[in-house]
């Protein structure tokens, strides 16, 4: 799928150059412009119950949008908040990526986006009750708030939950404090996510929750 990412690392967005009949699936409401003749069709991902859970608890839209065009054209999409757009090519088979709520931006037609209820572990991780799983073959695009930090884990990596964006499912992950209850409550770090094994984690350089807390006193 021909595409070009503009604006990285601060204002990432994607323009897709679609051939006749080619399709792309994007997060609902992310389209910034498209050429005449492009058609949009809503897609309910994972059934109504899981899609409703994405909406209520995961910060995701109830539907994704599938764009197609009968003739050659282009489509541009942009995430809701400023930062970096990351492209990863899925190879099919067991190749997959897990994403925190709000991270998915777009994918090729053969990329399947499903939902998994993460329960309290997902909620405490900052990923939300709902975790997204992207699998299949083709391009996957997700976005970060601020710059992206890609880290290869060989052993163990401790991540502040507000910086977590995406990770490979081969990694084991648990949620806990910084140590004792005093360290957890008084260090200012709160809960952390501990990854173990071998795989890649994508982090964002700024936590969106921190910006929200900074902005809150000005919202009167």
C-alpha atoms as an extended CHARMM CRD file, in Angstrom:
* protein
*
       220  EXT
         1         1  UNK       CA              0.0000000000        0.0000000000        0.0000000000  PROA      1               0.0000000000
         2         2  UNK       CA              1.5590000000        3.2660000000       -1.1200000000  PROA      2               0.0000000000
         3         3  UNK       CA              1.6040000000        5.8850000000        1.6110000000  PROA      3               0.0000000000
         4         4  UNK       CA              3.6360000000        8.7610000000        2.9890000000  PROA      4               0.0000000000
         5         5  UNK       CA              3.9320000000        9.9180000000        6.5810000000  PROA      5               0.0000000000
         6         6  UNK       CA              4.1920000000       13.6770000000        7.0490000000  PROA      6               0.0000000000
         7         7  UNK       CA              4.8500000000       15.7720000000       10.1570000000  PROA      7               0.0000000000
         8         8  UNK       CA              6.8350000000       13.3060000000       12.2840000000  PROA      8               0.0000000000
         9         9  UNK       CA              7.8740000000       13.5160000000       15.0390000000  PROA      9               0.0000000000
        10        10  UNK       CA              5.6220000000       16.3250000000       16.2940000000  PROA      10              0.0000000000
        11        11  UNK       CA              2.5070000000       16.3280000000       14.0930000000  PROA      11              0.0000000000
        12        12  UNK       CA              2.4180000000       12.9560000000       12.3800000000  PROA      12              0.0000000000
        13        13  UNK       CA             -0.2470000000       12.1640000000        9.7820000000  PROA      13              0.0000000000
        14        14  UNK       CA             -0.5420000000        9.7940000000        6.8140000000  PROA      14              0.0000000000
        15        15  UNK       CA             -1.5710000000       10.2120000000        3.1990000000  PROA      15              0.0000000000
        16        16  UNK       CA             -2.5900000000        6.9940000000        1.4290000000  PROA      16              0.0000000000
        17        17  UNK       CA             -2.3460000000        6.8470000000       -2.3700000000  PROA      17              0.0000000000
        18        18  UNK       CA             -4.9960000000        4.2680000000       -3.2220000000  PROA      18              0.0000000000
        19        19  UNK       CA             -5.2210000000        2.3180000000       -6.4530000000  PROA      19              0.0000000000
        20        20  UNK       CA             -8.6280000000        1.4760000000       -7.9250000000  PROA      20              0.0000000000
        21        21  UNK       CA            -10.3840000000       -0.9520000000       -5.5690000000  PROA      21              0.0000000000
        22        22  UNK       CA             -7.7700000000       -0.6760000000       -2.8280000000  PROA      22              0.0000000000
        23        23  UNK       CA             -9.0080000000       -0.3800000000        0.7660000000  PROA      23              0.0000000000
        24        24  UNK       CA             -7.7030000000        0.9640000000        4.0610000000  PROA      24              0.0000000000
        25        25  UNK       CA             -9.2350000000        0.7810000000        7.5420000000  PROA      25              0.0000000000
        26        26  UNK       CA             -8.8340000000        3.7920000000        9.8400000000  PROA      26              0.0000000000
        27        27  UNK       CA             -9.9110000000        4.9570000000       13.2700000000  PROA      27              0.0000000000
        28        28  UNK       CA            -13.3160000000        6.6420000000       13.0080000000  PROA      28              0.0000000000
        29        29  UNK       CA            -13.1410000000       10.4230000000       12.7670000000  PROA      29              0.0000000000
        30        30  UNK       CA             -9.4640000000       10.5350000000       11.7470000000  PROA      30              0.0000000000
        31        31  UNK       CA             -9.9600000000       11.4820000000        8.0620000000  PROA      31              0.0000000000
        32        32  UNK       CA             -8.5770000000       14.9410000000        7.2420000000  PROA      32              0.0000000000
        33        33  UNK       CA             -9.1820000000       14.9470000000        3.4760000000  PROA      33              0.0000000000
        34        34  UNK       CA             -9.9040000000       12.6170000000        0.5690000000  PROA      34              0.0000000000
        35        35  UNK       CA            -10.2970000000       12.8780000000       -3.1740000000  PROA      35              0.0000000000
        36        36  UNK       CA            -13.6860000000       12.7490000000       -4.8770000000  PROA      36              0.0000000000
        37        37  UNK       CA            -15.0680000000        9.2580000000       -5.3990000000  PROA      37              0.0000000000
        38        38  UNK       CA            -13.7270000000        7.7090000000       -2.1920000000  PROA      38              0.0000000000
        39        39  UNK       CA            -16.3410000000        5.8140000000       -0.2120000000  PROA      39              0.0000000000
        40        40  UNK       CA            -16.5340000000        5.2080000000        3.5350000000  PROA      40              0.0000000000
        41        41  UNK       CA            -18.1200000000        2.1720000000        5.1760000000  PROA      41              0.0000000000
        42        42  UNK       CA            -18.3410000000        1.6230000000        8.9650000000  PROA      42              0.0000000000
        43        43  UNK       CA            -16.9210000000       -1.6100000000       10.3650000000  PROA      43              0.0000000000
        44        44  UNK       CA            -17.8870000000       -3.0560000000       13.7320000000  PROA      44              0.0000000000
        45        45  UNK       CA            -14.8190000000       -4.7800000000       15.1490000000  PROA      45              0.0000000000
        46        46  UNK       CA            -15.1110000000       -7.8300000000       17.3790000000  PROA      46              0.0000000000
        47        47  UNK       CA            -18.9080000000       -7.8390000000       17.6090000000  PROA      47              0.0000000000
        48        48  UNK       CA            -21.2020000000       -5.3910000000       19.3720000000  PROA      48              0.0000000000
        49        49  UNK       CA            -20.3330000000       -6.3080000000       22.9660000000  PROA      49              0.0000000000
        50        50  UNK       CA            -16.5720000000       -5.9830000000       22.5230000000  PROA      50              0.0000000000
        51        51  UNK       CA            -16.9770000000       -2.8570000000       20.3970000000  PROA      51              0.0000000000
        52        52  UNK       CA            -19.1620000000       -1.2960000000       23.0850000000  PROA      52              0.0000000000
        53        53  UNK       CA            -16.4950000000       -2.1560000000       25.6620000000  PROA      53              0.0000000000
        54        54  UNK       CA            -13.9150000000       -0.3840000000       23.4830000000  PROA      54              0.0000000000
        55        55  UNK       CA            -16.1420000000        2.6900000000       23.4660000000  PROA      55              0.0000000000
        56        56  UNK       CA            -17.0370000000        2.7120000000       27.1680000000  PROA      56              0.0000000000
        57        57  UNK       CA            -13.7710000000        1.5910000000       28.7500000000  PROA      57              0.0000000000
        58        58  UNK       CA            -11.0520000000        1.7230000000       26.1380000000  PROA      58              0.0000000000
        59        59  UNK       CA            -11.3090000000        5.2380000000       24.7310000000  PROA      59              0.0000000000
        60        60  UNK       CA            -11.8270000000        3.8340000000       21.2200000000  PROA      60              0.0000000000
        61        61  UNK       CA            -14.5990000000        4.4200000000       18.7020000000  PROA      61              0.0000000000
        62        62  UNK       CA            -17.4670000000        1.9480000000       18.4440000000  PROA      62              0.0000000000
        63        63  UNK       CA            -16.7470000000        1.5640000000       14.7140000000  PROA      63              0.0000000000
        64        64  UNK       CA            -13.7090000000        1.7210000000       12.4860000000  PROA      64              0.0000000000
        65        65  UNK       CA            -14.0920000000        3.1620000000        8.9770000000  PROA      65              0.0000000000
        66        66  UNK       CA            -13.1240000000        1.3360000000        5.7810000000  PROA      66              0.0000000000
        67        67  UNK       CA            -12.2800000000        3.6220000000        2.8490000000  PROA      67              0.0000000000
        68        68  UNK       CA            -12.1710000000        2.4540000000       -0.7550000000  PROA      68              0.0000000000
        69        69  UNK       CA            -12.1840000000        4.0790000000       -4.1680000000  PROA      69              0.0000000000
        70        70  UNK       CA            -13.2980000000        2.8810000000       -7.5960000000  PROA      70              0.0000000000
        71        71  UNK       CA            -10.5690000000        4.9430000000       -9.2320000000  PROA      71              0.0000000000
        72        72  UNK       CA             -7.1170000000        6.0240000000       -8.0830000000  PROA      72              0.0000000000
        73        73  UNK       CA             -7.2600000000        8.5890000000       -5.2990000000  PROA      73              0.0000000000
        74        74  UNK       CA             -5.8380000000        9.5850000000       -1.9520000000  PROA      74              0.0000000000
        75        75  UNK       CA             -6.9260000000        9.7210000000        1.6650000000  PROA      75              0.0000000000
        76        76  UNK       CA             -5.2450000000       11.5390000000        4.5470000000  PROA      76              0.0000000000
        77        77  UNK       CA             -5.7270000000       10.6490000000        8.2090000000  PROA      77              0.0000000000
        78        78  UNK       CA             -4.4390000000       12.2520000000       11.4020000000  PROA      78              0.0000000000
        79        79  UNK       CA             -4.5260000000       11.1700000000       15.0690000000  PROA      79              0.0000000000
        80        80  UNK       CA             -6.4810000000       13.1270000000       17.6640000000  PROA      80              0.0000000000
        81        81  UNK       CA             -3.3900000000       14.3340000000       19.5430000000  PROA      81              0.0000000000
        82        82  UNK       CA              0.0550000000       15.5480000000       18.4060000000  PROA      82              0.0000000000
        83        83  UNK       CA              2.9200000000       13.1130000000       18.1960000000  PROA      83              0.0000000000
        84        84  UNK       CA              4.5530000000       10.4660000000       16.0560000000  PROA      84              0.0000000000
        85        85  UNK       CA              2.8750000000        8.0570000000       13.6550000000  PROA      85              0.0000000000
        86        86  UNK       CA              4.5740000000        4.6360000000       13.6870000000  PROA      86              0.0000000000
        87        87  UNK       CA              4.4580000000        2.2140000000       10.7380000000  PROA      87              0.0000000000
        88        88  UNK       CA              4.9940000000       -1.5010000000       11.2040000000  PROA      88              0.0000000000
        89        89  UNK       CA              4.5530000000       -4.1480000000        8.5230000000  PROA      89              0.0000000000
        90        90  UNK       CA              2.8300000000       -7.2880000000        9.7950000000  PROA      90              0.0000000000
        91        91  UNK       CA              4.0790000000      -10.4890000000        8.1740000000  PROA      91              0.0000000000
        92        92  UNK       CA              1.0770000000      -12.7390000000        8.8050000000  PROA      92              0.0000000000
        93        93  UNK       CA              0.9780000000      -15.9470000000       10.8060000000  PROA      93              0.0000000000
        94        94  UNK       CA              1.7300000000      -15.3070000000       14.4690000000  PROA      94              0.0000000000
        95        95  UNK       CA              3.0080000000      -11.7780000000       13.8700000000  PROA      95              0.0000000000
        96        96  UNK       CA              0.8930000000       -9.4140000000       15.9700000000  PROA      96              0.0000000000
        97        97  UNK       CA              1.0100000000       -6.2080000000       17.9970000000  PROA      97              0.0000000000
        98        98  UNK       CA             -0.8800000000       -5.3320000000       21.1820000000  PROA      98              0.0000000000
        99        99  UNK       CA             -1.8480000000       -1.6830000000       21.5740000000  PROA      99              0.0000000000
       100       100  UNK       CA             -3.1150000000        0.5010000000       24.3760000000  PROA      100             0.0000000000
       101       101  UNK       CA             -6.4650000000        2.2120000000       23.9500000000  PROA      101             0.0000000000
       102       102  UNK       CA             -6.3260000000        5.1380000000       21.5580000000  PROA      102             0.0000000000
       103       103  UNK       CA             -3.1360000000        4.0280000000       19.7970000000  PROA      103             0.0000000000
       104       104  UNK       CA             -4.5660000000        2.4630000000       16.6160000000  PROA      104             0.0000000000
       105       105  UNK       CA             -4.7320000000        4.8200000000       13.6270000000  PROA      105             0.0000000000
       106       106  UNK       CA             -4.9430000000        2.7730000000       10.4040000000  PROA      106             0.0000000000
       107       107  UNK       CA             -4.2420000000       -0.5700000000        8.7700000000  PROA      107             0.0000000000
       108       108  UNK       CA             -4.3860000000       -2.4700000000        5.5130000000  PROA      108             0.0000000000
       109       109  UNK       CA             -7.4690000000       -4.5320000000        4.5840000000  PROA      109             0.0000000000
       110       110  UNK       CA             -5.8060000000       -7.8030000000        5.6130000000  PROA      110             0.0000000000
       111       111  UNK       CA             -4.9150000000       -6.5210000000        9.0850000000  PROA      111             0.0000000000
       112       112  UNK       CA             -7.4410000000       -7.7950000000       11.6130000000  PROA      112             0.0000000000
       113       113  UNK       CA             -8.1160000000       -5.5730000000       14.6050000000  PROA      113             0.0000000000
       114       114  UNK       CA             -9.6550000000       -7.4720000000       17.4970000000  PROA      114             0.0000000000
       115       115  UNK       CA            -10.2910000000       -6.5740000000       21.0930000000  PROA      115             0.0000000000
       116       116  UNK       CA             -9.3000000000       -8.3430000000       24.2780000000  PROA      116             0.0000000000
       117       117  UNK       CA            -10.6780000000       -7.4780000000       27.6780000000  PROA      117             0.0000000000
       118       118  UNK       CA             -7.6530000000       -6.8630000000       29.8550000000  PROA      118             0.0000000000
       119       119  UNK       CA             -9.5800000000       -6.7090000000       33.1210000000  PROA      119             0.0000000000
       120       120  UNK       CA             -8.0030000000       -4.9000000000       36.0560000000  PROA      120             0.0000000000
       121       121  UNK       CA             -4.4970000000       -5.5570000000       34.7280000000  PROA      121             0.0000000000
       122       122  UNK       CA             -5.2870000000       -3.6500000000       31.5340000000  PROA      122             0.0000000000
       123       123  UNK       CA             -7.0810000000       -0.8980000000       33.4530000000  PROA      123             0.0000000000
       124       124  UNK       CA             -4.1910000000       -0.3680000000       35.8620000000  PROA      124             0.0000000000
       125       125  UNK       CA             -1.6230000000       -0.4480000000       33.0740000000  PROA      125             0.0000000000
       126       126  UNK       CA             -3.0640000000        2.6370000000       31.4390000000  PROA      126             0.0000000000
       127       127  UNK       CA             -3.9120000000        0.4940000000       28.4300000000  PROA      127             0.0000000000
       128       128  UNK       CA             -7.5550000000        0.5230000000       29.4740000000  PROA      128             0.0000000000
       129       129  UNK       CA             -9.8870000000       -2.3810000000       30.1670000000  PROA      129             0.0000000000
       130       130  UNK       CA             -9.7290000000       -3.0600000000       26.4350000000  PROA      130             0.0000000000
       131       131  UNK       CA             -6.4500000000       -3.9150000000       24.6930000000  PROA      131             0.0000000000
       132       132  UNK       CA             -6.3350000000       -3.9500000000       20.8930000000  PROA      132             0.0000000000
       133       133  UNK       CA             -4.6520000000       -6.7680000000       18.9780000000  PROA      133             0.0000000000
       134       134  UNK       CA             -3.5380000000       -6.2370000000       15.3830000000  PROA      134             0.0000000000
       135       135  UNK       CA             -2.6990000000       -9.3720000000       13.3870000000  PROA      135             0.0000000000
       136       136  UNK       CA             -2.6600000000      -10.5340000000        9.7860000000  PROA      136             0.0000000000
       137       137  UNK       CA             -0.5900000000       -9.2600000000        6.8880000000  PROA      137             0.0000000000
       138       138  UNK       CA              0.0280000000       -5.7090000000        5.7490000000  PROA      138             0.0000000000
       139       139  UNK       CA              0.7420000000       -2.2300000000        7.0720000000  PROA      139             0.0000000000
       140       140  UNK       CA             -0.2330000000       -1.1760000000       10.5850000000  PROA      140             0.0000000000
       141       141  UNK       CA             -0.0770000000        2.4170000000       11.8230000000  PROA      141             0.0000000000
       142       142  UNK       CA             -0.3590000000        3.5470000000       15.4270000000  PROA      142             0.0000000000
       143       143  UNK       CA              0.3330000000        6.8750000000       17.0930000000  PROA      143             0.0000000000
       144       144  UNK       CA              2.0420000000        8.1790000000       20.1970000000  PROA      144             0.0000000000
       145       145  UNK       CA              1.7130000000       11.3500000000       22.2300000000  PROA      145             0.0000000000
       146       146  UNK       CA              5.0690000000       13.0650000000       21.7040000000  PROA      146             0.0000000000
       147       147  UNK       CA              8.0460000000       11.2280000000       20.2470000000  PROA      147             0.0000000000
       148       148  UNK       CA              8.1890000000        7.4440000000       19.9770000000  PROA      148             0.0000000000
       149       149  UNK       CA             10.7510000000        5.4430000000       21.9160000000  PROA      149             0.0000000000
       150       150  UNK       CA             11.3120000000        1.9170000000       20.5810000000  PROA      150             0.0000000000
       151       151  UNK       CA             13.0130000000       -0.3850000000       23.0690000000  PROA      151             0.0000000000
       152       152  UNK       CA             14.1470000000       -3.9600000000       22.5830000000  PROA      152             0.0000000000
       153       153  UNK       CA             13.5840000000       -6.0310000000       25.7140000000  PROA      153             0.0000000000
       154       154  UNK       CA             16.0150000000       -8.8260000000       26.4680000000  PROA      154             0.0000000000
       155       155  UNK       CA             15.2690000000       -9.7870000000       30.0230000000  PROA      155             0.0000000000
       156       156  UNK       CA             13.2150000000       -7.2060000000       31.8790000000  PROA      156             0.0000000000
       157       157  UNK       CA             12.0760000000       -3.6180000000       31.3330000000  PROA      157             0.0000000000
       158       158  UNK       CA             10.0890000000       -1.4670000000       33.7620000000  PROA      158             0.0000000000
       159       159  UNK       CA              7.7770000000        1.0920000000       32.1070000000  PROA      159             0.0000000000
       160       160  UNK       CA              5.7200000000        3.8930000000       33.6170000000  PROA      160             0.0000000000
       161       161  UNK       CA              2.1550000000        3.0060000000       32.6370000000  PROA      161             0.0000000000
       162       162  UNK       CA              1.4410000000        6.4440000000       31.1710000000  PROA      162             0.0000000000
       163       163  UNK       CA              4.1820000000        5.9750000000       28.5660000000  PROA      163             0.0000000000
       164       164  UNK       CA              3.0100000000        2.5840000000       27.2940000000  PROA      164             0.0000000000
       165       165  UNK       CA              1.7660000000        2.4980000000       23.6730000000  PROA      165             0.0000000000
       166       166  UNK       CA              2.3120000000       -0.9330000000       22.0560000000  PROA      166             0.0000000000
       167       167  UNK       CA              4.2030000000       -4.1690000000       22.5810000000  PROA      167             0.0000000000
       168       168  UNK       CA              4.7920000000       -7.5700000000       21.0540000000  PROA      168             0.0000000000
       169       169  UNK       CA              2.6110000000      -10.3260000000       22.5530000000  PROA      169             0.0000000000
       170       170  UNK       CA              5.6090000000      -12.6140000000       23.0960000000  PROA      170             0.0000000000
       171       171  UNK       CA              6.4680000000      -10.4630000000       26.1130000000  PROA      171             0.0000000000
       172       172  UNK       CA              5.0130000000      -11.3080000000       29.5070000000  PROA      172             0.0000000000
       173       173  UNK       CA              3.7620000000       -8.2750000000       31.4130000000  PROA      173             0.0000000000
       174       174  UNK       CA              2.5740000000       -7.6000000000       34.9470000000  PROA      174             0.0000000000
       175       175  UNK       CA              1.4380000000       -4.5120000000       36.8330000000  PROA      175             0.0000000000
       176       176  UNK       CA              2.8120000000       -3.4760000000       40.2000000000  PROA      176             0.0000000000
       177       177  UNK       CA              4.2740000000       -0.7060000000       42.2880000000  PROA      177             0.0000000000
       178       178  UNK       CA              7.7770000000        0.6890000000       42.3950000000  PROA      178             0.0000000000
       179       179  UNK       CA              8.5960000000       -1.4510000000       45.4060000000  PROA      179             0.0000000000
       180       180  UNK       CA              7.1030000000       -0.9210000000       48.8470000000  PROA      180             0.0000000000
       181       181  UNK       CA              3.7580000000        0.8610000000       49.2520000000  PROA      181             0.0000000000
       182       182  UNK       CA              5.6530000000        3.9340000000       50.4230000000  PROA      182             0.0000000000
       183       183  UNK       CA              7.7810000000        3.9900000000       47.2630000000  PROA      183             0.0000000000
       184       184  UNK       CA              4.7030000000        3.5100000000       45.1040000000  PROA      184             0.0000000000
       185       185  UNK       CA              2.6640000000        6.2680000000       46.7320000000  PROA      185             0.0000000000
       186       186  UNK       CA              5.3860000000        8.8380000000       47.4500000000  PROA      186             0.0000000000
       187       187  UNK       CA              7.7560000000        8.4790000000       44.5000000000  PROA      187             0.0000000000
       188       188  UNK       CA              5.3130000000       10.1200000000       42.1120000000  PROA      188             0.0000000000
       189       189  UNK       CA              5.6460000000        7.1670000000       39.7340000000  PROA      189             0.0000000000
       190       190  UNK       CA              2.6690000000        5.1310000000       40.9180000000  PROA      190             0.0000000000
       191       191  UNK       CA              2.1180000000        1.8760000000       39.0500000000  PROA      191             0.0000000000
       192       192  UNK       CA              4.5830000000        0.4470000000       36.5610000000  PROA      192             0.0000000000
       193       193  UNK       CA              4.4030000000       -2.2850000000       33.9420000000  PROA      193             0.0000000000
       194       194  UNK       CA              7.1240000000       -4.9340000000       34.0680000000  PROA      194             0.0000000000
       195       195  UNK       CA              7.9060000000       -6.6660000000       30.7850000000  PROA      195             0.0000000000
       196       196  UNK       CA              9.8290000000       -9.9230000000       30.7430000000  PROA      196             0.0000000000
       197       197  UNK       CA             11.1820000000      -11.9800000000       27.8850000000  PROA      197             0.0000000000
       198       198  UNK       CA             12.3110000000      -11.0440000000       24.4060000000  PROA      198             0.0000000000
       199       199  UNK       CA             10.4670000000       -8.5430000000       22.2450000000  PROA      199             0.0000000000
       200       200  UNK       CA              9.8760000000       -4.8880000000       21.4180000000  PROA      200             0.0000000000
       201       201  UNK       CA              8.0000000000       -2.2120000000       23.3460000000  PROA      201             0.0000000000
       202       202  UNK       CA              6.9440000000        1.1480000000       21.9100000000  PROA      202             0.0000000000
       203       203  UNK       CA              6.7490000000        4.0270000000       24.3720000000  PROA      203             0.0000000000
       204       204  UNK       CA              5.6950000000        7.6470000000       24.0940000000  PROA      204             0.0000000000
       205       205  UNK       CA              7.9580000000       10.3970000000       25.3670000000  PROA      205             0.0000000000
       206       206  UNK       CA              5.1120000000       12.1950000000       27.1750000000  PROA      206             0.0000000000
       207       207  UNK       CA              2.1130000000       10.8110000000       29.0800000000  PROA      207             0.0000000000
       208       208  UNK       CA             -1.1670000000       12.3130000000       27.8950000000  PROA      208             0.0000000000
       209       209  UNK       CA             -2.5270000000       12.1600000000       31.4410000000  PROA      209             0.0000000000
       210       210  UNK       CA              0.2410000000       14.5060000000       32.5940000000  PROA      210             0.0000000000
       211       211  UNK       CA             -0.7930000000       17.1240000000       30.0420000000  PROA      211             0.0000000000
       212       212  UNK       CA             -4.4290000000       16.7620000000       31.1140000000  PROA      212             0.0000000000
       213       213  UNK       CA             -3.4910000000       17.3720000000       34.7600000000  PROA      213             0.0000000000
       214       214  UNK       CA             -1.4190000000       20.4180000000       33.7840000000  PROA      214             0.0000000000
       215       215  UNK       CA             -4.2870000000       21.8070000000       31.7030000000  PROA      215             0.0000000000
       216       216  UNK       CA             -7.0830000000       21.1740000000       34.2190000000  PROA      216             0.0000000000
       217       217  UNK       CA             -6.5630000000       24.3200000000       36.3830000000  PROA      217             0.0000000000
       218       218  UNK       CA             -6.9910000000       26.5170000000       33.2930000000  PROA      218             0.0000000000
       219       219  UNK       CA            -10.3270000000       24.9520000000       32.3010000000  PROA      219             0.0000000000
       220       220  UNK       CA            -12.8170000000       27.1200000000       34.1920000000  PROA      220             0.0000000000
